[in-house]
Amino acid sequence: MNYLEFEKPLAEIEGKAEELRALARANSEMDVEKEAAALDKKADVLLKDLYKDLTPWRKCQVARHPDRPHCKDYIDALFTEYTPLAGDRNFADDHAIMGGLARFNDQAVVVIGQEKGNDTKSRIERNFGMARPEGYRKAIRLMDMAHRFGLPVVTLVDTPGAYPGKGAEERGQAEAIARSTEKCLQIGVPLISVVIGEGGSGGAVAFATANRIAMLEHSVYSVISPEGCASILWKDAEKMREAAEALRLTAQDLQKLGVIDRIIKEPLGGAQRGRKETIEAVGKALETMLKELSGKKPEVLIRDRRQKFLDMGSRGLAA
């Protein structure tokens, strides 16, 4: 298991328990289970204490944990008959964006999401979940198709932000993000978004301008990363802890502000310690949100979606 910086004391205890069990496996005459069980109990208590009241910066660390389930894991587990569609019919296929036709609980849907990858090779191939313009144009193409055939759209958000490279800017990155956001507001079908890790800046908004927005308990959603915010405001990226506090980027803060509709609980220790349970919880939330929107007319879905975001601004001003 990969441990985060604040989990180092836990890593030490769990490591000692595993060492004892490894010694016992090597020497069958050794009986270490009592000592190992005592360490397990101590680790459980420490884990509860560490995750009892996470600071915003620690939530950022958990949201970025490499062992969390990513978009591909959710698609593989929750959707059947997934048929990926590639390319934007203009420039290229962006592997940071997954998307295609699928069935969710035997209902035909279009699913779109950002995939970060799970090892060095796949992370480089997926560009760490940072989409280029062709990725957003692929998403627009998929949303257009969903609108044409009356299929609900499910988006899974997990990105540090849109890719800021020179080539992406030359091909119209800002315009592609804006058009994807615009398309979210135009389609006359249910649009549901779940932030499963990081929801970074316009790269996330381009997928999350939805009728229903949910976040995993330890995911984050903000206009800029804490490091980026600290670099701009204080000229010091090391002030990311203060920036994380100021950004109000946690699911709990965003629900209070009316930015999101639902928080999906994670297992103790984060999604990385209970991947199956987390994926199942997301599946149940998707099922509930789809039922809430089922049967609504296209014009009602569009109107309610637009009003939802207009109300966010007015509530923010009032606060």
SERO-4910 file (N, C-alpha, C, O; in steps of 0.05 Angstrom, whole numbers):
BEGIN
 pado doro    nc1    nc2    nc3   cac1   cac2   cac3    cc1    cc2    cc3    oc1    oc2    oc3
  Met    A     17    -24      0      0      0      0     17     25      0     38     26     13
  Asn    A      9     45    -15     22     71    -14     10     87      9    -14     88     13
  Tyr    A     28    100     25     19    116     48     24    145     42     45    153     30
  Leu    A      6    162     51      9    191     49     27    201     71     32    187     90
  Glu    A     35    226     68     54    238     87     43    236    116     58    229    135
  Phe    A     18    243    120      7    244    147      0    216    157     -7    213    181
  Glu    A      3    195    140     -3    168    148     22    153    156     21    128    161
  Lys    A     45    166    158     70    153    164     70    137    191     80    115    191
  Pro    A     58    148    212     57    132    237     41    106    233     47     86    245
  Leu    A     20    108    217      4     84    211     20     64    195     18     40    199
  Ala    A     35     74    176     52     57    159     72     41    177     77     17    172
  Glu    A     83     54    197    102     41    215     89     18    230    101     -4    232
  Ile    A     65     23    241     52      2    257     43    -21    239     48    -44    246
  Glu    A     31    -15    216     22    -36    198     45    -51    187     44    -75    182
  Gly    A     68    -37    182     92    -50    172    103    -70    193    112    -92    185
  Lys    A    103    -62    218    113    -80    239     95   -106    241    106   -128    245
  Ala    A     69   -102    239     51   -125    240     56   -144    217     56   -168    221
  Glu    A     61   -133    194     66   -150    170     93   -163    173     96   -186    164
  Glu    A    113   -150    184    139   -162    189    137   -186    207    149   -207    202
  Leu    A    122   -183    228    118   -206    247    105   -230    232    114   -253    236
  Arg    A     85   -224    216     71   -246    202     90   -259    181     88   -283    176
  Ala    A    106   -243    169    126   -253    149    146   -272    163    153   -292    152
  Leu    A    155   -264    188    173   -282    203    159   -308    210    172   -329    208
  Ala    A    134   -306    217    119   -331    224    115   -349    200    116   -373    202
  Arg    A    111   -337    176    109   -353    152    135   -367    146    135   -390    135
  Ala    A    157   -354    152    184   -365    146    191   -387    167    206   -405    161
  Asn    A    181   -383    191    187   -402    213    161   -411    225    150   -396    242
  Ser    A    151   -435    219    125   -444    228    123   -448    258    101   -450    269
  Glu    A    146   -449    272    146   -453    301    140   -427    316    134   -428    339
  Met    A    143   -405    302    138   -379    315    108   -373    317     93   -378    298
  Asp    A     99   -363    340     71   -356    344     71   -326    350     76   -318    373
  Val    A     65   -310    330     65   -281    334     38   -268    331     35   -244    331
  Glu    A     17   -285    328     -9   -274    321    -20   -255    343    -33   -235    337
  Lys    A    -14   -261    368    -23   -244    390    -11   -216    388    -25   -196    390
  Glu    A     16   -215    383     29   -189    380     20   -174    355     16   -150    355
  Ala    A     16   -190    333      7   -177    308    -21   -166    311    -27   -145    301
  Ala    A    -38   -181    325    -66   -172    329    -67   -147    346    -83   -129    341
  Ala    A    -49   -145    366    -47   -121    382    -39    -97    365    -50    -75    369
  Leu    A    -21   -101    347    -12    -80    329    -35    -72    310    -39    -48    304
  Asp    A    -50    -92    300    -73    -86    283    -94    -69    297   -105    -50    286
  Lys    A    -98    -75    323   -118    -60    338   -108    -31    342   -123    -12    339
  Lys    A    -82    -28    347    -70     -1    350    -72     14    324    -78     38    324
  Ala    A    -68      0    301    -70     13    275    -98     22    269   -102     44    258
  Asp    A   -118      6    276   -146     13    272   -153     39    287   -167     56    276
  Val    A   -144     40    312   -150     64    328   -137     89    316   -149    110    314
  Leu    A   -112     86    307    -97    108    295   -110    117    269   -112    140    263
  Leu    A   -119     97    253   -133    104    227   -158    120    232   -163    140    218
  Lys    A   -174    112    252   -198    127    258   -191    155    267   -204    174    260
  Asp    A   -170    158    283   -161    184    293   -152    202    270   -158    226    269
  Leu    A   -136    190    251   -125    206    229   -148    216    211   -146    239    201
  Tyr    A   -168    200    206   -189    207    187   -214    219    200   -234    224    187
  Lys    A   -212    223    227   -235    234    242   -242    262    233   -266    269    230
  Asp    A   -222    279    228   -227    306    221   -204    316    203   -186    331    212
  Leu    A   -205    308    178   -184    315    159   -184    345    152   -206    356    148
  Thr    A   -161    357    151   -159    385    142   -163    385    112   -160    365     99
  Pro    A   -170    409    101   -173    410     72   -148    401     56   -151    388     36
  Trp    A   -124    408     66   -100    400     52    -97    369     53    -89    357     33
  Arg    A   -103    357     75   -102    327     77   -123    315     58   -118    293     47
  Lys    A   -146    327     56   -166    317     37   -155    318      8   -161    301     -8
  Cys    A   -140    340      2   -128    342    -25   -109    318    -29   -109    306    -50
  Gln    A    -93    311     -9    -75    289    -11    -90    263    -15    -81    246    -32
  Val    A   -111    259      0   -127    234     -3   -140    233    -31   -140    212    -44
  Ala    A   -150    256    -41   -163    257    -67   -143    250    -89   -152    239   -110
  Arg    A   -118    255    -85    -97    249   -105    -84    222   -101    -66    215   -116
  His    A    -93    207    -81    -79    182    -75    -79    164   -100    -99    159   -113
  Pro    A    -55    153   -107    -53    137   -132    -69    111   -131    -75    100   -152
  Asp    A    -77    102   -107    -91     76   -106   -122     80   -106   -136     60   -105
  Arg    A   -131    104   -107   -160    108   -109   -171     97   -135   -156     96   -155
  Pro    A   -196     87   -135   -207     78   -161   -209    101   -180   -217    124   -172
  His    A   -202     96   -205   -204    117   -226   -227    111   -245   -241     92   -241
  Cys    A   -230    129   -264   -253    127   -283   -256     99   -295   -278     88   -295
  Lys    A   -235     87   -304   -236     61   -317   -247     40   -298   -262     22   -306
  Asp    A   -239     42   -272   -248     23   -252   -278     24   -249   -292      4   -247
  Tyr    A   -289     49   -248   -318     52   -245   -333     42   -270   -353     29   -268
  Ile    A   -322     48   -294   -335     39   -318   -335      9   -319   -356     -4   -326
  Asp    A   -313     -4   -313   -311    -33   -314   -330    -46   -294   -342    -67   -300
  Ala    A   -333    -34   -271   -349    -47   -249   -379    -40   -251   -396    -57   -245
  Leu    A   -386    -16   -260   -414     -7   -258   -429     -9   -284   -454     -9   -285
  Phe    A   -415     -9   -307   -428     -7   -333   -424    -33   -349   -402    -45   -347
  Thr    A   -444    -40   -364   -441    -64   -381   -443    -55   -410   -453    -33   -416
  Glu    A   -434    -72   -428   -435    -67   -457   -422    -40   -464   -432    -26   -482
  Tyr    A   -401    -33   -450   -387     -8   -455   -374     -9   -482   -357    -26   -487
  Thr    A   -381     10   -499   -369     12   -525   -356     39   -528   -369     60   -532
  Pro    A   -329     40   -525   -315     66   -527   -316     79   -554   -315     65   -574
  Leu    A   -318    105   -555   -317    120   -580   -292    137   -579   -287    150   -559
  Ala    A   -278    138   -601   -252    152   -601   -252    176   -620   -266    177   -640
  Gly    A   -236    196   -613   -230    218   -631   -251    240   -630   -274    236   -623
  Asp    A   -241    263   -639   -259    287   -641   -267    293   -670   -281    313   -675
  Arg    A   -259    275   -689   -265    279   -717   -253    305   -728   -263    318   -746
  Asn    A   -232    313   -715   -219    338   -723   -189    337   -722   -175    344   -741
  Phe    A   -178    327   -699   -149    327   -696   -138    300   -687   -121    288   -700
  Ala    A   -149    289   -664   -137    265   -653   -155    253   -632   -176    265   -625
  Asp    A   -147    230   -621   -161    218   -598   -145    225   -573   -121    219   -572
  Asp    A   -158    237   -554   -145    244   -528   -150    222   -508   -172    217   -500
  His    A   -128    208   -500   -131    185   -482   -136    193   -453   -142    176   -436
  Ala    A   -134    219   -447   -142    228   -420   -172    227   -416   -181    226   -393
  Ile    A   -187    226   -438   -216    225   -436   -226    198   -446   -220    190   -468
  Met    A   -241    184   -428   -255    160   -436   -284    167   -441   -295    184   -427
  Gly    A   -296    153   -460   -324    158   -464   -336    140   -484   -323    130   -502
  Gly    A   -362    134   -481   -375    117   -500   -403    110   -492   -414    120   -472
  Leu    A   -415     91   -506   -442     81   -500   -439     58   -480   -420     43   -481
  Ala    A   -459     56   -462   -458     34   -443   -486     30   -432   -505     45   -438
  Arg    A   -489     10   -415   -513      5   -400   -508      7   -370   -488     -4   -360
  Phe    A   -525     22   -356   -524     23   -327   -550     12   -316   -571     24   -321
  Asn    A   -549    -10   -301   -573    -23   -292   -592    -28   -316   -616    -25   -313
  Asp    A   -580    -37   -338   -595    -43   -362   -607    -19   -376   -623    -23   -395
  Gln    A   -600      5   -368   -610     29   -381   -587     40   -399   -564     43   -390
  Ala    A   -594     46   -424   -573     57   -442   -566     85   -433   -583    101   -428
  Val    A   -540     90   -432   -529    116   -424   -504    122   -440   -493    105   -454
  Val    A   -496    147   -438   -469    155   -448   -452    162   -423   -461    177   -406
  Val    A   -429    150   -421   -411    155   -398   -385    168   -408   -374    159   -428
  Ile    A   -377    189   -394   -353    204   -402   -337    209   -376   -348    215   -355
  Gly    A   -310    207   -378   -295    213   -354   -265    218   -360   -255    211   -381
  Gln    A   -252    229   -340   -223    233   -342   -209    210   -329   -215    202   -306
  Glu    A   -189    198   -343   -175    175   -332   -145    183   -328   -132    192   -346
  Lys    A   -136    180   -303   -108    187   -296    -88    166   -302    -64    171   -306
  Gly    A    -96    140   -303    -78    118   -305    -69    108   -278    -73    122   -258
  Asn    A    -58     84   -277    -51     72   -251    -22     62   -249    -15     51   -228
  Asp    A     -6     67   -269     22     62   -267     37     82   -286     24     98   -299
  Thr    A     63     81   -286     78    101   -300     70    102   -330     66    124   -341
  Lys    A     69     79   -342     63     78   -371     35     89   -377     32    106   -395
  Ser    A     15     80   -362    -12     89   -367    -17    118   -360    -32    132   -372
  Arg    A     -2    128   -339     -5    156   -331      6    174   -353     -5    195   -359
  Ile    A     28    166   -365     39    182   -387     20    181   -411     15    201   -424
  Glu    A     10    157   -417     -9    154   -440    -34    171   -435    -44    183   -454
  Arg    A    -44    172   -411    -68    186   -404    -63    216   -397    -81    231   -392
  Asn    A    -37    224   -398    -29    251   -392    -39    259   -364    -47    282   -359
  Phe    A    -39    240   -345    -46    245   -317    -74    256   -314    -80    271   -295
  Gly    A    -92    250   -333   -120    259   -332   -124    288   -341   -145    299   -337
  Met    A   -103    300   -353   -105    328   -362   -112    328   -392    -95    322   -408
  Ala    A   -136    336   -398   -145    334   -426   -135    357   -443   -130    379   -433
  Arg    A   -132    352   -468   -125    372   -489   -151    380   -503   -172    368   -497
  Pro    A   -151    399   -521   -176    408   -534   -191    385   -547   -215    384   -546
  Glu    A   -176    367   -560   -190    344   -573   -205    326   -554   -224    313   -561
  Gly    A   -197    326   -528   -211    311   -508   -238    323   -503   -259    309   -501
  Tyr    A   -239    349   -500   -264    363   -495   -282    362   -519   -307    361   -517
  Arg    A   -270    363   -543   -286    361   -567   -297    333   -571   -319    329   -582
  Lys    A   -283    313   -561   -294    286   -561   -318    285   -543   -338    272   -549
  Ala    A   -316    297   -519   -338    297   -500   -362    312   -512   -385    303   -508
  Ile    A   -357    334   -526   -379    348   -539   -393    330   -559   -418    330   -561
  Arg    A   -378    316   -575   -389    297   -594   -406    276   -581   -428    269   -591
  Leu    A   -397    266   -558   -412    245   -544   -438    257   -532   -459    244   -533
  Met    A   -436    282   -521   -460    294   -510   -481    300   -532   -505    297   -528
  Asp    A   -471    309   -555   -489    313   -578   -504    288   -585   -528    288   -590
  Met    A   -489    266   -586   -502    240   -592   -522    232   -571   -544    222   -578
  Ala    A   -516    236   -546   -534    230   -524   -560    246   -527   -582    235   -523
  His    A   -557    271   -533   -581    289   -537   -598    279   -561   -622    279   -559
  Arg    A   -584    271   -582   -599    263   -606   -615    237   -601   -637    234   -612
  Phe    A   -604    219   -586   -617    194   -581   -631    192   -554   -641    170   -546
  Gly    A   -632    214   -539   -646    214   -513   -634    197   -492   -648    184   -477
  Leu    A   -607    196   -491   -593    180   -471   -582    197   -448   -570    217   -453
  Pro    A   -587    189   -423   -575    204   -401   -545    203   -403   -533    185   -413
  Val    A   -532    224   -392   -503    226   -392   -492    225   -363   -502    239   -346
  Val    A   -473    208   -359   -459    206   -333   -430    214   -337   -416    203   -355
  Thr    A   -421    234   -322   -393    242   -324   -378    236   -298   -389    241   -276
  Leu    A   -354    226   -300   -337    220   -277   -313    239   -277   -296    237   -295
  Val    A   -311    257   -258   -292    278   -258   -268    271   -241   -271    264   -217
  Asp    A   -244    272   -252   -219    267   -237   -196    278   -252   -182    264   -267
  Thr    A   -191    304   -248   -169    317   -263   -157    340   -247   -172    354   -233
  Pro    A   -131    343   -249   -119    367   -236   -126    392   -251   -124    414   -240
  Gly    A   -135    389   -276   -143    412   -292   -137    406   -321   -125    385   -327
  Ala    A   -146    423   -339   -140    419   -368   -110    422   -373    -97    437   -359
  Tyr    A   -100    408   -393    -71    410   -399    -64    438   -409    -76    447   -428
  Pro    A    -44    451   -397    -37    478   -405    -14    480   -424     -1    502   -426
  Gly    A     -8    459   -439     16    460   -457     12    477   -481    -10    486   -488
  Lys    A     34    483   -494     34    502   -517     16    491   -540      1    507   -551
  Gly    A     19    465   -546      3    454   -568    -27    456   -562    -43    461   -580
  Ala    A    -34    450   -537    -63    452   -529    -73    480   -532    -96    484   -542
  Glu    A    -57    500   -524    -66    528   -527    -68    535   -556    -86    550   -564
  Glu    A    -50    526   -573    -51    532   -601    -76    520   -614    -86    532   -634
  Arg    A    -85    498   -604   -109    485   -616   -135    494   -603   -156    483   -608
  Gly    A   -134    515   -586   -158    526   -575   -168    514   -550   -192    507   -548
  Gln    A   -151    511   -530   -159    498   -505   -182    512   -491   -201    500   -483
  Ala    A   -180    538   -487   -200    554   -473   -227    552   -488   -248    549   -475
  Glu    A   -226    554   -514   -251    552   -530   -264    525   -528   -288    523   -526
  Ala    A   -248    504   -527   -258    476   -525   -271    472   -498   -292    459   -496
  Ile    A   -259    482   -477   -270    480   -450   -297    495   -449   -317    485   -438
  Ala    A   -297    519   -460   -321    536   -459   -344    522   -475   -367    522   -466
  Arg    A   -337    511   -498   -358    497   -514   -368    472   -500   -392    465   -502
  Ser    A   -351    458   -486   -360    434   -471   -379    442   -448   -399    429   -443
  Thr    A   -372    464   -434   -389    474   -413   -416    483   -425   -437    477   -413
  Glu    A   -415    497   -448   -439    505   -461   -457    481   -469   -481    482   -467
  Lys    A   -444    460   -479   -458    437   -488   -472    423   -464   -495    414   -467
  Cys    A   -459    423   -441   -472    413   -417   -498    427   -411   -518    415   -402
  Leu    A   -499    453   -416   -523    469   -410   -544    466   -431   -567    473   -427
  Gln    A   -537    455   -455   -556    454   -477   -570    427   -481   -592    427   -491
  Ile    A   -558    406   -471   -570    379   -478   -596    374   -462   -598    380   -438
  Gly    A   -615    363   -476   -642    359   -464   -645    331   -452   -666    319   -454
  Val    A   -624    321   -439   -625    295   -426   -614    298   -398   -599    317   -393
  Pro    A   -620    279   -379   -608    281   -353   -577    280   -354   -566    264   -368
  Leu    A   -565    298   -340   -535    299   -338   -527    298   -309   -534    315   -293
  Ile    A   -512    277   -302   -504    272   -275   -474    270   -274   -461    257   -290
  Ser    A   -462    284   -254   -433    285   -252   -425    276   -224   -437    284   -204
  Val    A   -403    260   -222   -392    252   -196   -362    259   -196   -347    250   -214
  Val    A   -354    275   -177   -325    281   -173   -314    258   -156   -320    255   -133
  Ile    A   -297    241   -169   -287    217   -156   -259    221   -144   -249    204   -130
  Gly    A   -247    244   -151   -220    249   -140   -215    279   -139   -225    293   -121
  Glu    A   -201    289   -159   -197    318   -161   -216    330   -182   -220    319   -203
  Gly    A   -227    353   -175   -243    368   -194   -229    395   -197   -234    414   -183
  Gly    A   -211    396   -217   -194    419   -220   -202    438   -241   -202    432   -265
  Ser    A   -210    462   -233   -214    486   -250   -233    480   -273   -252    465   -271
  Gly    A   -229    494   -296   -247    492   -319   -247    464   -331   -266    455   -343
  Gly    A   -225    449   -326   -223    422   -336   -245    404   -324   -254    385   -336
  Ala    A   -253    411   -299   -274    396   -286   -302    408   -292   -321    393   -297
  Val    A   -304    434   -293   -330    447   -298   -340    439   -325   -365    438   -329
  Ala    A   -323    434   -344   -331    427   -371   -346    400   -372   -360    394   -391
  Phe    A   -344    385   -351   -358    359   -349   -380    360   -327   -398    344   -327
  Ala    A   -377    379   -308   -394    379   -284   -415    400   -283   -426    406   -262
  Thr    A   -422    412   -306   -444    431   -307   -470    415   -311   -481    413   -332
  Ala    A   -478    402   -289   -498    380   -290   -523    386   -274   -524    404   -258
  Asn    A   -544    370   -280   -568    371   -264   -564    362   -235   -575    374   -216
  Arg    A   -547    342   -231   -540    332   -205   -510    329   -203   -497    317   -221
  Ile    A   -498    340   -182   -469    337   -178   -464    324   -151   -474    334   -130
  Ala    A   -450    302   -151   -442    288   -126   -412    288   -124   -397    290   -143
  Met    A   -403    286    -99   -374    284    -94   -369    261    -74   -384    258    -55
  Leu    A   -348    247    -78   -339    228    -58   -330    244    -33   -321    267    -36
  Glu    A   -333    232    -10   -328    246     15   -301    260     17   -299    282     28
  His    A   -280    248      7   -253    259      9   -243    270    -18   -219    273    -21
  Ser    A   -261    275    -37   -253    288    -62   -252    318    -59   -263    328    -39
  Val    A   -241    332    -78   -239    361    -77   -248    373   -104   -245    360   -124
  Tyr    A   -258    398   -103   -268    411   -127   -263    441   -123   -274    453   -106
  Ser    A   -246    452   -141   -239    480   -137   -230    494   -163   -226    480   -183
  Val    A   -229    520   -162   -223    536   -186   -193    534   -193   -185    539   -215
  Ile    A   -176    526   -173   -147    524   -178   -136    505   -156   -149    502   -135
  Ser    A   -114    493   -161   -101    476   -141    -91    493   -118    -85    517   -122
  Pro    A    -89    482    -93    -78    498    -71    -50    508    -77    -43    531    -69
  Glu    A    -33    492    -90     -6    501    -97     -7    524   -116      8    544   -112
  Gly    A    -24    523   -136    -26    545   -156    -36    570   -142    -26    592   -148
  Cys    A    -56    567   -125    -67    590   -111    -46    603    -93    -44    628    -93
  Ala    A    -31    587    -79    -10    597    -61     12    612    -77     22    632    -68
  Ser    A     18    601   -100     39    613   -117     30    641   -127     47    659   -129
  Ile    A      4    644   -133     -6    669   -143     -9    690   -120     -1    713   -122
  Leu    A    -22    681    -98    -28    700    -76     -4    707    -59      0    730    -52
  Trp    A     12    686    -53     35    691    -34     62    687    -47     82    690    -33
  Lys    A     63    681    -73     88    676    -87    103    653    -73    128    653    -74
  Asp    A     89    635    -61    101    613    -46     84    589    -46     63    588    -32
  Ala    A     91    569    -62     74    544    -65     73    529    -39     55    513    -35
  Glu    A     92    534    -20     91    520      5     69    528     24     64    516     44
  Lys    A     55    550     16     32    559     32      6    545     23    -16    556     26
  Met    A      9    521     11    -14    507      0    -35    499     22    -58    497     16
  Arg    A    -26    496     47    -45    489     68    -64    512     73    -88    508     76
  Glu    A    -53    536     75    -70    560     79    -88    564     55   -112    571     58
  Ala    A    -78    559     31    -94    562      6   -117    542      6   -140    549     -2
  Ala    A   -111    517     14   -132    496     14   -155    504     33   -178    500     28
  Glu    A   -148    516     56   -168    526     75   -185    548     62   -210    548     65
  Ala    A   -172    566     49   -186    589     38   -204    582     14   -224    595      9
  Leu    A   -196    562     -1   -210    555    -26   -238    542    -21   -254    541    -39
  Arg    A   -242    532      3   -268    518      9   -273    496    -12   -294    495    -24
  Leu    A   -254    479    -15   -255    459    -36   -265    431    -28   -266    413    -45
  Thr    A   -271    427     -3   -280    401      6   -310    396     -1   -325    415     -5
  Ala    A   -317    371     -2   -345    364     -8   -364    376     13   -386    385      6
  Gln    A   -355    376     38   -372    386     59   -377    416     56   -400    426     59
  Asp    A   -356    432     50   -360    460     45   -377    466     21   -394    483     22
  Leu    A   -372    451      0   -387    456    -25   -416    449    -23   -433    461    -37
  Gln    A   -423    429     -7   -451    422     -3   -465    445     12   -487    452      6
  Lys    A   -451    456     32   -462    479     47   -467    503     29   -486    518     33
  Leu    A   -449    507     10   -451    530     -8   -471    525    -31   -476    543    -46
  Gly    A   -481    501    -33   -500    494    -54   -488    489    -81   -502    489   -101
  Val    A   -461    483    -81   -448    477   -107   -453    449   -115   -456    443   -139
  Ile    A   -454    430    -95   -460    402   -101   -485    394    -87   -495    407    -69
  Asp    A   -496    371    -96   -522    362    -85   -519    339    -65   -536    335    -49
  Arg    A   -497    324    -67   -495    299    -52   -467    292    -46   -449    296    -62
  Ile    A   -462    282    -21   -436    271    -14   -438    241    -12   -456    230      2
  Ile    A   -420    227    -25   -420    198    -24   -398    189     -4   -375    195     -7
  Lys    A   -407    175     16   -389    167     38   -368    147     28   -373    130     12
  Glu    A   -343    151     38   -321    132     32   -316    114     56   -322    122     79
  Pro    A   -304     91     52   -296     74     74   -275     88     91   -262    107     82
  Leu    A   -272     79    116   -252     91    134   -225     88    122   -217     66    113
  Gly    A   -210    110    120   -184    109    108   -184    117     79   -163    117     66
  Gly    A   -208    124     68   -210    133     40   -216    111     21   -215     88     27
  Ala    A   -223    120     -4   -231    101    -25   -209     80    -31   -216     58    -39
  Gln    A   -184     88    -27   -162     70    -33   -162     45    -14   -150     25    -22
  Arg    A   -174     47      9   -175     24     28   -200      8     25   -203    -13     37
  Gly    A   -218     17      8   -243      1      4   -253      7    -24   -275     18    -28
  Arg    A   -238     -1    -44   -245      5    -72   -272     -6    -80   -288      8    -92
  Lys    A   -277    -31    -73   -303    -44    -81   -326    -29    -68   -346    -24    -81
  Glu    A   -324    -23    -42   -346    -10    -28   -351     18    -39   -374     27    -41
  Thr    A   -329     32    -46   -332     59    -57   -346     58    -84   -364     74    -89
  Ile    A   -338     40   -101   -350     37   -128   -380     30   -125   -397     41   -140
  Glu    A   -386     13   -106   -415      5   -102   -431     30    -92   -453     34   -100
  Ala    A   -418     46    -74   -432     69    -64   -437     90    -86   -459    102    -87
  Val    A   -418     93   -104   -422    111   -127   -445    100   -145   -461    115   -155
  Gly    A   -445     74   -149   -466     61   -165   -494     67   -154   -513     73   -168
  Lys    A   -497     64   -127   -523     70   -114   -531     99   -117   -554    105   -121
  Ala    A   -511    117   -114   -517    145   -117   -526    152   -146   -544    167   -150
  Leu    A   -512    140   -165   -520    144   -193   -549    135   -198   -564    148   -212
  Glu    A   -555    112   -187   -582    100   -191   -603    119   -179   -623    124   -192
  Thr    A   -598    130   -155   -617    148   -142   -620    174   -158   -642    183   -163
  Met    A   -598    185   -167   -599    210   -182   -613    207   -209   -627    225   -218
  Leu    A   -608    185   -223   -622    180   -248   -652    177   -244   -667    187   -261
  Lys    A   -660    164   -222   -689    162   -216   -701    189   -211   -724    194   -219
  Glu    A   -686    207   -198   -697    234   -192   -702    249   -217   -721    266   -218
  Leu    A   -687    244   -238   -690    259   -263   -706    245   -284   -713    256   -305
  Ser    A   -713    220   -279   -727    204   -298   -755    216   -305   -769    224   -287
  Gly    A   -761    216   -330   -787    225   -339   -790    255   -343   -811    265   -352
  Lys    A   -769    270   -335   -771    299   -339   -767    307   -368   -751    295   -382
  Lys    A   -783    326   -377   -781    335   -405   -755    350   -410   -744    362   -392
  Pro    A   -745    348   -436   -720    362   -443   -719    391   -434   -699    400   -424
  Glu    A   -741    406   -440   -741    434   -433   -739    439   -403   -727    459   -394
  Val    A   -750    421   -388   -749    423   -358   -721    418   -348   -711    432   -331
  Leu    A   -708    397   -359   -681    390   -352   -662    413   -358   -645    420   -341
  Ile    A   -665    425   -381   -647    448   -389   -652    472   -371   -633    485   -362
  Arg    A   -678    478   -367   -684    501   -350   -674    498   -322   -662    516   -310
  Asp    A   -679    474   -310   -670    469   -282   -640    470   -280   -629    479   -260
  Arg    A   -626    460   -300   -597    459   -299   -586    488   -300   -568    495   -285
  Arg    A   -597    504   -318   -588    532   -320   -593    547   -294   -577    562   -284
  Gln    A   -618    543   -283   -626    557   -259   -608    549   -235   -602    565   -218
  Lys    A   -601    523   -235   -584    513   -213   -558    529   -212   -549    537   -190
  Phe    A   -546    535   -234   -520    550   -234   -524    580   -231   -507    593   -219
  Leu    A   -547    590   -240   -553    618   -234   -557    623   -204   -548    643   -193
  Asp    A   -570    604   -191   -575    606   -162   -549    604   -147   -547    617   -126
  Met    A   -530    588   -156   -505    586   -142   -492    613   -140   -482    620   -118
  Gly    A   -492    628   -161   -480    655   -161   -494    673   -141   -480    688   -126
  Ser    A   -520    673   -141   -535    691   -123   -531    683    -94   -530    700    -77
  Arg    A   -530    657    -88   -525    648    -61   -497    656    -52   -493    664    -29
  Gly    A   -478    654    -71   -451    662    -64   -449    691    -57   -435    699    -38
  Leu    A   -464    709    -72   -463    737    -67   -476    744    -40   -467    761    -25
  Ala    A   -498    729    -34   -512    733     -9   -495    726     15   -496    739     36
  Ala    A   -479    704     11   -462    695     33   -440    715     39   -423    711     56
***
